[in-house]
Amino acid sequence: MNKELRKAVIAGNWKMNKTRPEAKTLIEELKPVAEKATCEVVICVPYTNLETAVELTKGTNIKVGAENVHFEKSGAFTGEISADMLTEIGVEYVIIGHSERRQYYGETDETVNKRTKAALAAGLKPIVCVGELLWERECNITEEVIARQIKLDLYDVSAEDVQKTIIAYEPVWAIGTGKTATSEQAEEVCGFIRETLAKLYGKEVADSVTIQYGGSMNPKNAAELLAQPDVDGGLIGGASLKAADFGVLLDAATNG
């Protein structure tokens, strides 16, 4: 991390976990854990937990995010939630284009782009996910895949808005598999993402953008990953569901 240029952000992605009572218990456990963190602390929770999370985190340094958002303001889109609906209840962040959304629900770079622009227009801070499949890494086309995603996902997004956006590098082969990119692999791709942003928007903008690692960061590997100059935080899955584990990651980001 380079804290002189950008702030570290640790964001928990709860995925489809926790009922409201369970969410309340976890958030109460997280409050003292997050109290001394100097990094940005975000919990991205299921839609049913958003109001609970917003209410319980008032007056704390924990920010609340959603796990998805639709690109239209309203209309006949059964089961979807608009950006205005999220901001109206106090949500500040939103995950867009997570690999599970891409893999299971047909998310494309085009829809990621539309969702990103809708989120920014409503004042949300998008966490835009990019990453390669195992087959793509084995074929040695990781950089081509990442560059394509960056260019399409941020198409027609202004430099000013890019500076409000977080990019999360999540190698698809390392999500929920127990596999993790080495710190060198994570740095290589996060550095490439920054180089790509510099080509598109200039070095000053690229240096200001927070780039997270999102492939099974945990208490054992967090310090090593966060010691890399272009890894500015993490998008955390399983470790975000246990307050003690999440606290270790917050400490690593604070002290790293």
C-alpha positions in Angstrom: 0.0 0.0 0.0 1.1 3.6 -0.6 -0.8 5.5 2.1 0.6 8.8 0.9 -1.4 8.5 -2.3 -4.5 6.6 -1.4 -6.4 5.1 1.5 -6.6 1.4 2.2 -10.1 -0.1 2.1 -11.0 -3.4 3.6 -14.5 -4.4 2.5 -16.4 -7.5 3.6 -18.6 -9.2 1.1 -21.1 -11.2 3.1 -22.6 -12.8 0.0 -25.8 -14.7 0.8 -25.2 -15.1 4.5 -26.7 -13.9 7.8 -30.3 -13.3 8.8 -31.1 -10.0 10.4 -30.6 -11.3 14.0 -27.3 -12.9 12.9 -26.3 -9.7 11.1 -27.0 -7.7 14.3 -24.8 -10.0 16.3 -21.9 -9.8 13.9 -22.1 -6.0 13.5 -22.0 -5.6 17.3 -19.0 -7.8 17.4 -17.3 -5.8 14.6 -17.8 -2.4 16.2 -15.0 -2.6 18.8 -12.8 -4.5 16.4 -13.1 -1.7 13.8 -12.9 1.2 16.3 -9.2 1.9 16.0 -8.8 1.0 12.3 -7.4 3.9 10.2 -8.2 2.1 6.9 -11.7 2.5 5.4 -14.0 -0.3 6.8 -16.9 -1.4 4.7 -19.4 -4.3 5.1 -21.4 -5.2 2.0 -24.4 -7.1 3.1 -27.5 -8.8 1.6 -30.4 -6.5 0.7 -32.5 -7.7 3.7 -29.7 -6.6 6.1 -29.0 -3.2 4.7 -31.3 -1.1 6.9 -30.2 -3.1 10.0 -26.5 -2.5 9.1 -27.0 1.2 8.4 -28.8 1.8 11.7 -26.4 -0.2 13.8 -23.3 1.4 12.3 -24.4 5.0 12.8 -21.7 6.9 14.7 -19.0 4.3 14.0 -16.3 4.2 11.3 -18.0 1.2 9.5 -19.5 2.0 6.2 -22.3 0.0 4.5 -22.4 -1.4 1.0 -24.7 -3.4 -1.1 -23.7 -6.5 -3.2 -25.3 -5.4 -6.5 -27.4 -2.6 -8.1 -29.5 -2.3 -11.2 -28.7 0.3 -13.9 -32.2 1.7 -14.3 -33.7 4.2 -11.9 -37.1 2.3 -11.9 -39.3 0.2 -14.0 -40.4 -3.4 -14.7 -37.3 -5.1 -13.3 -38.7 -7.7 -10.9 -36.3 -8.5 -8.1 -33.9 -5.6 -8.8 -32.8 -2.7 -6.6 -31.9 0.8 -8.0 -29.1 3.0 -6.9 -31.5 5.6 -5.6 -33.1 3.0 -3.4 -29.7 2.2 -1.9 -28.7 5.8 -1.2 -32.1 6.6 0.3 -31.5 4.2 3.2 -27.9 5.3 3.7 -25.8 2.9 1.7 -22.5 4.3 0.5 -20.7 1.5 -1.4 -21.8 -1.2 -3.9 -20.0 -4.2 -5.3 -20.4 -4.4 -9.1 -19.4 -7.3 -11.5 -18.4 -9.8 -8.9 -17.3 -13.1 -10.5 -20.2 -14.9 -9.0 -22.6 -12.4 -10.7 -20.7 -12.9 -13.9 -20.6 -16.7 -13.7 -24.1 -17.5 -12.3 -26.3 -14.6 -13.4 -25.0 -13.5 -16.8 -23.4 -10.3 -15.8 -21.3 -8.9 -18.7 -18.8 -6.1 -19.1 -21.6 -4.1 -20.7 -23.9 -4.4 -17.7 -21.1 -3.8 -15.3 -20.4 -0.5 -17.1 -24.1 0.5 -17.0 -24.3 -0.4 -13.3 -21.1 1.5 -12.5 -22.3 4.6 -14.2 -25.7 4.4 -12.5 -24.1 4.0 -9.1 -21.8 6.9 -9.6 -24.6 9.1 -10.8 -26.5 8.4 -7.6 -23.5 9.1 -5.4 -22.5 5.6 -4.6 -18.9 4.4 -4.5 -18.6 1.4 -6.8 -16.3 -1.6 -6.1 -15.8 -2.9 -9.6 -14.5 -6.4 -9.8 -12.2 -7.8 -12.5 -10.3 -11.1 -12.8 -9.3 -14.0 -14.9 -10.4 -17.6 -15.0 -7.9 -20.4 -14.3 -7.9 -21.4 -18.0 -7.1 -17.8 -19.0 -4.2 -17.6 -16.6 -2.9 -21.0 -17.9 -3.2 -19.6 -21.4 -1.0 -16.7 -20.3 -3.6 -14.1 -21.3 -4.3 -12.6 -17.8 -3.2 -9.1 -18.9 -5.3 -9.2 -22.0 -8.4 -10.2 -20.0 -7.8 -7.6 -17.3 -7.2 -4.8 -19.8 -10.3 -5.6 -21.7 -12.4 -5.6 -18.5 -11.0 -2.3 -17.3 -11.6 -0.6 -20.7 -15.2 -2.0 -21.1 -16.2 -1.7 -17.4 -15.1 2.0 -17.2 -16.1 2.9 -20.7 -17.3 6.6 -20.8 -16.6 7.0 -17.1 -14.8 10.3 -16.4 -11.5 10.7 -14.7 -13.2 12.4 -11.8 -15.6 9.5 -11.4 -12.8 6.9 -11.8 -11.2 8.5 -8.7 -14.3 7.7 -6.8 -14.2 4.0 -7.9 -12.4 1.1 -6.3 -11.1 -1.7 -8.5 -11.0 -5.2 -6.9 -8.8 -7.7 -8.6 -10.3 -11.1 -7.9 -8.6 -14.0 -9.7 -11.7 -16.2 -10.3 -9.6 -19.3 -9.7 -8.8 -18.2 -6.1 -12.4 -17.4 -4.9 -13.9 -20.0 -2.6 -11.4 -22.6 -3.7 -8.9 -22.2 -0.9 -6.3 -21.2 -3.5 -4.7 -17.8 -3.2 -2.5 -15.8 -5.6 0.9 -15.3 -4.2 1.7 -11.8 -3.0 3.9 -11.5 -6.1 1.1 -12.6 -8.4 -1.4 -10.2 -6.7 1.1 -7.3 -7.0 1.8 -8.0 -10.7 -1.8 -7.8 -11.7 -2.7 -4.9 -9.4 0.3 -3.1 -10.8 -0.9 -3.8 -14.3 -4.4 -2.5 -13.5 -2.7 0.7 -12.3 -0.7 0.9 -15.5 -3.8 0.4 -17.6 -5.6 3.2 -15.7 -2.6 5.4 -16.3 -2.8 4.9 -20.0 -6.5 5.7 -20.0 -6.6 8.5 -17.5 -3.0 9.6 -16.6 -0.7 8.7 -13.8 -2.1 11.1 -11.3 -5.5 9.6 -11.5 -4.2 6.0 -11.6 -2.1 6.7 -8.4 -5.2 7.9 -6.6 -7.3 4.8 -7.3 -7.6 2.2 -4.6 -7.0 -1.3 -6.0 -8.0 -4.2 -3.7 -7.1 -7.9 -3.8 -10.2 -10.1 -3.7 -9.1 -13.7 -3.9 -9.3 -15.4 -0.5 -7.4 -12.9 1.6 -7.3 -14.2 5.2 -5.5 -13.6 8.5 -2.6 -15.8 7.5 -1.8 -14.0 4.2 -3.2 -10.5 4.7 0.0 -8.8 6.0 2.1 -10.1 3.1 -0.5 -9.2 0.5 -1.0 -5.7 1.9 2.7 -5.1 2.0 2.7 -4.9 -1.8 2.8 -1.3 -3.1 -0.2 -1.6 -5.5 -2.4 -3.7 -3.2 -4.5 -1.1 -1.3 -6.9 -3.3 0.6 -9.1 -6.4 0.2 -12.5 -7.5 -0.8 -13.1 -10.1 1.8 -15.4 -13.1 1.6 -15.3 -15.8 4.3 -13.0 -13.9 6.7 -15.5 -11.1 6.8 -18.1 -13.3 8.5 -16.0 -13.7 11.7 -15.2 -10.6 13.7 -11.9 -11.9 15.0 -10.6 -12.8 11.5 -11.9 -9.5 10.0 -10.1 -7.6 12.8 -6.8 -9.2 11.9 -7.2 -7.9 8.3 -8.1 -4.4 9.6 -5.0 -4.4 11.8 -2.8 -5.5 8.8 -4.2 -2.7 6.7 -3.9 -0.2 9.5 -0.3 -1.1 10.4 1.0 -2.1 7.0 
